[in-house]
């Protein structure tokens, strides 16, 4: 029944009879096939898009400052190489520092294993678990050749499988980095044209709200990237100072490693734990528990206080949603998912809020006086 000014008229039941034109079917099929062919390049493509969007204002300023006689390709190439050095340089440094520290630790442990690794004096004095831990250390590690016996117990096939997985992981990410750098050069060259085409397509599909959604996504990407960089720098300097206060050897190196790993929420704690184990095993003068407490305190402040403050204006998400977006995106897409995850949740939140506003608008036609309906 349909009601109009108190008069009811019968409405025939609607039937669904949707027929898609052949052109739409063929286009959808081509899109699916293209996505299947290029799915291996998805992470590289997303990484290049995120980097280009986040660094675009800086690129425009540097491109304007370069000599006018330089072409767009030369400016894009210079800036792409600069971004590659800026992004990859710290990771290469951290990886090399970890290799050096690991080699030094293994040599020191091998030398100590010849006479037995003596339990540090502070271990027995640790509250609650001190005597138990010291007794276990004495029985397992204090006699000569204890570590060598542990290595003989290890499963060689499991170690080989782990090394193979690590090699495949490294090769895949070198591949992703190479293609992401190549795509980044293309985006710097054609970025403005691609942005205009993308906005025109959005306007044709979703109307006047397209520009607001595109601007929101852009702000969210830049806010997410900025929060990652600020938190990483804060954690690196903060933990470095904390390690120096605790008397940790090579404190600046460990601070840099902790800051780089802190790009991913909770991964920075792995560096703090590794440092604590190194201090405990090598009987260093620095109290391991002090270094562990200071490192965890800095990481906690960076993740729980600084990250939401920096990203607040761009994403406007509660911390728990930012955290879930980062971790969920990292699980699905790797490092680039740390940015994509919160951005997607920001857009979903905006779409939800817009839908709620649309539903809340009263239907003036149905609320007009004199309109009655029954049955």
N, C-alpha and C positions, 0 to 999 in steps of 0.2 A: 504494500500500500504506500502511496505517496500523498503527502498532505500539502495543500496550498490554500491558505486563507480559509481553513475549516472544511475544505472539500477534498474528499479522498478520491483518488483515481488509481486504477489498476496499472501496475507496471509489469511488463513482460519480463520473465527471467532472462538475464543476460547469459550468453553462451560465449565461451572462449574459442576464438577461431583465428589464431595467430599464424600467419604464413610469412616466413622470412624470405626475402628475395635471394636469388642465387648469389648475387654479388656479396651480400653480407656473409653467407656461409663460406664462400671461397676466401674472403678476407680473414674470417675467424680461423679457418684451417691454416692459412699461411702464417698467422700470428702464432698459433700453437706450435707449428713446425719450427719456426724461427726461434721461439723460446727454448724448444728442445735442443736445437743445434747450439745455441749460445749459452746454455745453462752453466757450462763450465767457466764462463767468463763473467758470471753474475757478480761475484765478490769484487773482481777487479773493476767492473763498471760502477758498482755502488761506491767503492773507495774513491774512484776518480771523481764521481759526482759530488760526494761529500767534501772532498778536498777543494774542488773548484768553487763550490758554493761558499764554503767557509773562508776561503782566501781571496774571493773575487774583489772586495773593496781594496785590499792591499795590492792585488795585481793591477787594478786600474790606476792607483797612485804611482806605482813604480813604472808602469808603461807610459804614463804621462810625463814622468821625469826623465825617461830615456831620450836620446836624440831623435828628433822627428824623422831623420832620414832612414832610421831603422824600420824595416817592415814589421808587419804584425807577426809573421812567422818567427823572425829573430827575437822579438820581445817575448813571445810565448815560450820559445825554446830556453831563453835565459832564465825566465821565471820558473819554468818547470824544473830545470836543473837545480836552481836554488831551493825549491821546495823539496826535491828529492834529497839533497844534502841535509836540509833542516830536519826532515822527518827520519831519514835512515841513519844519519850520523850518530845520534844518541843511542839508537838501538845497537849499532855495530860496536860502539864503545862499551855499552853494558854487556854485550855478549862476550867481547874480548876480555873485559875485566872479570867476568864470571869464570872464564876458562883459566885465566891466570891464577885467580884465587883457588879454584878447584885443584889445579895442578900443585900449587904450593901446599894445600891441605893434604892431598894424597901423599906427597913426598914426606911431609912431617909425620903423618900417621904411620907410613911404612917404616920410617926411622925409629919411631917410638915403639912400634910393635916388636922390634927385635929384643927389647928389654922389658916389654910389658907397659901398657898405658896406665899410669897411676891415676887414681881418682883425684879430682881437684879437692882442695881442702874445704872449700865452701859447701860441697855437696852434702857432707855429713851434718853440717850445721843448718841445712834447710829445714824449716818447720814441717812437721807432719811426716813427709815422705823421705827426709834426709837419711836416716839410718838404713831404711829399706833400700833406697837407691844406691847408697854407698856399698852395701853388702852385695847387691846384684852386680855392680860395676866390678867389685873385687873378684867375684867368681867368674865373670865372663871376659873381662878385658885386661886384668892386671897381670896375667902370666904371659911370658914370651910366646909370640906366634898366634895369639888369640884371633886377630883379624884375619890372618892367613887361613886359619881353620874355617872362619865364617865364609870366606870366598869359595872354599872348596865345597861348601854345602849348597852354594847357589846353583840354580838350574841353568845350564849353558844354553839350552834351547830357548828358554824364556828371555834370557839376556839378548840372544840373537834376534828374536822376534821384536823385542823392544827397540833395538838398534835399527832394525829395518823400518819400523813404524816411524821412528824419529827421522830417518833419512827421507822417507816419502813425505813427511810433514814439511821438511825444509825445502825439498824440491818444489812442492806445490806452492809454497808461499813465495819462493823466488819467482816462480811463474806468475803469480798474482801481482807481485810488486812490479815486475817488468811491464805487463800489460796495463796496469793501472797508471804507470808513468807515461806510457804511450798515449793512452786515452786522455790523460790530463793535459797533455800538449794539444790534443785536438779540441778539448773543451775550452781552453784559453783562447784558441783561435776562433772558434765558432760559437762561443758561449752566448753572446748577445742575440744572435739569430735563433739559436735553439730556444732561448728563453721566450722570445716573442712568439715563436711557433707553438710552444707548449701552453702559454697563456691563452693564445687564440683558440686552441683546441679545447681547453678547459671552459672558456666562456661559451663556446658552442654547445658543450655538453651539460654544464651545470649552471649557466647563467651568470648573473652579476656577482654572485658570491665567489666566483673563481679567483679573482684577484686577492680577496681576503685570505682564502685558503693557501694560495701560493705564497703570500707574504708571511703567513703564520708558519708554514713549513720552512721557509728560508730563515726566519728568526730562530726557530727551534734548532735547526742544524747548527747555526753559528753559536747559539747559546750552549749546546751540548759539547761542541768542539772546544769552546773557550773554557767551559767548566773542567773538561779533561786536562787541558794544558795547565790551567791554574792549579788544580789539585795536584798534578804531577810535580810541578815546580815547588809547591808548598811542602809536599811530602818529602821531596828530595832534599831541600834545604833544611827542613825541620828535623828529619831523621839524621842527616849528616851532623847537625849541631848536637843532637841528643847522643849520637855515638861518640862524638868527641868528648862530651861531658862524662860519658861512661868509661872513657879510656880505650875505645875499640881501635885496634890497628887498622890503618887504611880507611878511616871513617868517611872521608869524602867519596871514595869509590863505592863503599857500601850504601851511602846516602843516595848517590846517583842511580845505582841499581834498584834500590827500593822505590825511588820516585818514578822510574820508568815502568816498573811492574805495577805501580799504583794506578796507572792509566785504567786498568781493569779493576773494578771494585773487588776487594778482598784478596786480590793476588799479591798486593804489596806485603801482606802478612807472611807470604811464603819466604820472601827475602829476609824478613825479621827472624823467622823461625830458623832459616838456614844459618844466619849469622850466630844465633844463639847456640845452635848445635856445634858450630865451629869453635866458638869460645869455650864450650863445655869440653869438647874432645881434646883440644890442644892445651888445656889448662892455662889459658891466657890470664893476664892480670886483671882484665876487665871483668867485672861481675856479669855473667850472662843474664841473670834475671833483671838487672838494672837496664841493660841494653834492650832486652825484650819489652820491658814495661814502657820505656821511653818511646821505642819505635811504635808500639801498639797505640800509645796515646796520641802521637802525631797522626797516624793513619786514621784513627777514629775521628779526630777533629776535622781532617780533610774530607772524609766521606760524609760524615753526619752533619757538619756545620757549613763548611766552605762550599762544597759542591752544590747543595740546594740554593745557597745564597747567590752564587754566580749564575746558575741556570734559571733562576726564578722568573726573571722578566721575559725570557724567551719562550719558556715552556709552560710556566704556571701550573706545574704538576706537584702534588704532594711528594715528599721524599720517597715514600714506599713505592709509588708508581714509577718514579725515575729509576729507582733501584731495580725494580722488576723489568723495566724496559731495557736497562743496560745488560742485566744478566741474561734475560731471555734472548735479546738480540745477539749477544756474544755467543750463546749456545748455538744459534741457528746460522749466523753469518760471520762469526769470527770477530776480529777487531772492529770492522766497520759496523757491525751490529750494535756496538756501544753507542753509536750515534743514531743509527736507523731506528732502533727499538724505542727510545724516548720520543723521537719525532713522530712515529706512527701512533703512539699513545696520545700525543698532543693533538694530532688531527682527529683521532677518534673522540677525544674529549670535546673538541670544538663541534664536531658533527652532532654529538649527543646534546650539547647545550643548545645548538641551533634547533634541533628537533623538539626539545622541550619548550623553547620559546615559541615555535610554530604551533604546537599543540595548545599552548596556554592562551593564544589569541582567540577571543570569543567569536563564535560564528554569529554574526549580527543578523544574518538572514533567518536562521532558525530561532533566534531570540526575539524576532519582531512580534509586536502585540497582535492579538487576533488570530494567531496561528494555533490551531488545535489538531491533535492527532490521536486517534485510538486504533488499536489493533492493527 
